[in-house]
Amino acid sequence: MQKDDLRYDAVKPLYEKGKIKSLSDIFRLVPKTNVGMDLKTKRMNLIGRNMGELKLQEMHQLADLFELTLDDIIKLAEADYSRIRRSKNK
């Protein structure tokens, strides 16, 4: 997969050091618009608002893009999803 943004290379080391704990953390480093363009999708803004909309195929693509495992991406998405659900229940 073509990576046009050098910030992608920072994601895996930061994740391994525990500095990235959610997909939102990744999107603070690499803007969703850049990720969406590289994945050739317009869904990144939707996904940022509703992690429940993230498709398995998109999770695989994110894993490949950031050189993480699918399990890592699921864990990061779950962190965002749980945070969003907690804030809606308040």
C-alpha positions in Angstrom: 0.0 0.0 0.0 1.3 3.4 -1.0 2.1 5.7 2.0 2.5 9.3 1.0 2.8 10.7 4.5 5.9 10.1 6.5 3.9 10.4 9.8 2.6 6.9 9.1 6.1 5.6 10.1 5.7 7.1 13.6 2.5 5.2 14.4 4.0 1.8 15.2 6.9 3.0 17.4 4.5 5.2 19.4 2.0 2.4 19.7 4.7 0.0 20.9 5.8 2.6 23.5 2.2 3.0 24.8 1.8 6.5 23.5 -1.1 5.6 21.1 -4.1 4.1 22.9 -6.9 4.7 20.4 -7.5 5.3 16.7 -8.2 8.9 17.7 -4.6 9.2 18.9 -3.5 8.0 15.4 -5.8 10.5 13.7 -4.3 13.3 15.8 -0.9 12.3 14.4 -2.0 11.5 10.8 -5.2 13.4 9.7 -8.2 11.3 8.7 -8.3 13.1 5.4 -4.8 11.8 4.6 -5.7 8.3 5.7 -8.9 8.4 3.7 -7.1 9.5 0.5 -4.5 6.8 0.9 -7.2 4.2 1.5 -9.3 5.7 -1.3 -12.3 6.1 0.9 -14.4 9.0 2.0 -15.6 7.2 5.2 -12.8 8.3 7.5 -14.7 11.3 8.9 -17.8 9.1 9.5 -15.6 6.6 11.2 -14.1 9.2 13.5 -17.6 10.0 14.8 -18.9 6.4 15.0 -16.4 3.6 15.5 -19.2 1.1 15.3 -19.3 1.9 11.6 -15.8 0.7 11.0 -15.8 -2.3 8.6 -13.5 -5.3 8.9 -12.0 -4.6 5.5 -11.2 -1.0 6.7 -9.6 -2.4 9.8 -7.4 -4.6 7.7 -6.4 -1.7 5.6 -5.6 0.5 8.6 -3.5 -2.4 10.0 -1.5 -2.6 6.8 -1.1 1.2 6.5 0.2 1.6 10.0 2.1 -1.7 10.1 0.1 -3.0 13.0 -1.8 -6.2 13.5 -5.6 -6.5 13.0 -5.8 -7.2 16.8 -4.0 -4.0 17.5 -6.4 -2.0 15.3 -9.4 -3.7 16.9 -8.0 -2.8 20.4 -7.6 0.8 19.4 -11.0 1.0 17.8 -12.6 -0.5 20.9 -11.0 2.1 23.1 -12.7 4.8 21.1 -16.0 3.0 20.8 -16.1 2.5 24.6 -15.2 6.1 25.3 -18.0 7.3 22.9 -20.6 4.9 24.4 -19.7 6.1 28.0 -20.0 9.7 27.0 -23.4 9.1 25.3 -24.7 7.3 28.4 -24.0 10.3 30.7 
